[in-house]
Amino acid sequence: MERPLVIGIAGGSGSGKTTLVTRVRRAAGPGGVTVIHHDSYYLDRGVYPPEERGTLNYDHPDSLDSGLLVRHLKKLVAGVPVTVPVYDFRTHLRRGGKRVVPGKAIIVEGVLIYVEKRLRDLIDIKFFIDADDDIRFLRRMDRDMKTRGRQMASVISQYLGTVRPMHMDFVLPSRRHADIILPRGAAPEAVAVIAACIRSSHLRRRRQRMRAAAAVEGFPGVS
């Protein structure tokens, strides 16, 4: 199996990463795009009493098992399926795993994916979504209250206590590692650029196979 193209999509919490990934998968066409979410690799917090789990800092790089993600990504690049953890955001526990197989491209999505050098080094093209802080905060509040059973006061407290400070300390500085900054999130032009990267990589490899076949059979090269 040919090495899949690895694309990184990063940005602050609520910047629109998930929406962008969904639209890119749809636009990339057939052949399969595998998506790995850094959020799936949160550490299991079962050693803490339930009432303490909500007070922990989930926005620091140490809250994630990035080492496991690196190992999984290396296997996927080599064509080997992996079992990605399933994380329960309501209880802060892992609930088994989900089998993931490599596609023609692999998208790694997450807030902190460019903080870890060993993870950065595995990503071929790095995108970073720039979004206004107020928009990101409102999106995060809406998500946490609707899908994670959070109360408004809790969301605000977490944002001021850990989300914003960790964004300033880790997420924002990691932007310098991006190859392309996307100022409008999941806008059509951003989707088109990333989908084009995936398609062009696929076509380039197809041409390489055709050239190799032509060389073996004594035909002139394919341009």
Secondary structure, 3 states (H helix, E strand, C coil): CCCCEEEEEEECCCCCHHHHHHHHHHHHCCCCEEEEEHHHHECCCCCCCHHHHCCCCCCCHHHECHHHHHHHHHHHHCCCCEEEEEEECCCCEEEEEEEECCCCEEEEECCCCCCCHHHHCCCCEEEEECCCHHHHHHHHHHHHHHHCCCCHHHHHHHHHHHHHHHHHHHHHHHHHHCCEEECCCCCHHHHHHHHHHHHHHHHHHHHHHHHHHHHHHCCCCCC
